[in-house]
């Protein structure tokens, strides 16, 4: 089938259960068809409508004519010495994103991208340097699990998903929520809400909205304990400063039983890693049920930042720990294939012209 014909078909991977129910009702079918279809696609791995024998012949004929089940394609696979796998995944219009699978003893975590590039400009993140092209649609987000699980086959199972790949998931709100709903749907991937984590740089209104529509674990990329420093590292902080962010975190934690917020904090040598920073962080987090995840900075070409030395990271952790904050140091995985946090770049046809602006700034030694 030619590309143009294919793209006119309705891709059923673009719907979560609610969307599928509405789709079937519009066709004059009963809403339970959604469950039947989800089962065929995600549990039986059947993509051929003809084989979906519990659907009526006429419905099958309709689906064959108008619909498709089309996941994005894995273009390249790299396997790191520690078993971490990175896939470069082809999206339409020449864009590529990266998806990472991290095997551990008792679980397998898939790190999923939500956008091609990122519209934010966090100064320590290589995805940010790429600029931004577009939001991924639902099929392209859930499709990352779909193709990853197919590729892993019986070698490993995806037990956890973190929306920590390329992009800011809460700036692609509807698609990210629909995809996360599918991840947790019993007839799809059936992951528990504690095993699906959305990571955000702190898009406050979207965090509040999420509370009403989706029950997942939340990680917040904090990285600094004061507005002054956070404005530099995570510039979206100028729009949503710490007081507002902490209020949204408190509200999110309060809305579910035993909920806490995981705060991610990248360790940058001489920037945010002093004892004073640790003390300020303790004060900031004192009113939010928190866990802190310290991330050793992963370097990428053309960055001026360096990772804090490990003894300082350990001291920072101990200071937080002694104040009663559960604090872990994230184990860097997949470094030898550039699959670690902040190293995902894919191929972004930048529409924001950010990469050009950055090159000009660098030429003028401004950063
Ligand atoms: N935009 C979302 C999702 C990205 S998650 C967010 O900001 O939360 C990726 C995590 O890795 C974020 O906490 C991000 O701040 C962090 N990160 C980015 N660049 C990094 C780098 N070079 N080294 C270590 N962590 C980095």
Boltz pocket constraint, residues with backbone or C-beta under 6 A from the ligand:
constraints:
  - pocket:
      binder: B
      contacts: [[A, 122], [A, 124], [A, 125], [A, 126], [A, 163], [A, 164], [A, 165], [A, 166], [A, 167], [A, 168], [A, 169], [A, 199], [A, 200], [A, 201], [A, 219], [A, 220], [A, 221], [A, 264], [A, 266], [A, 295], [A, 296], [A, 297], [A, 298], [A, 299], [A, 300], [A, 341], [A, 342], [A, 343]]
      max_distance: 6.0
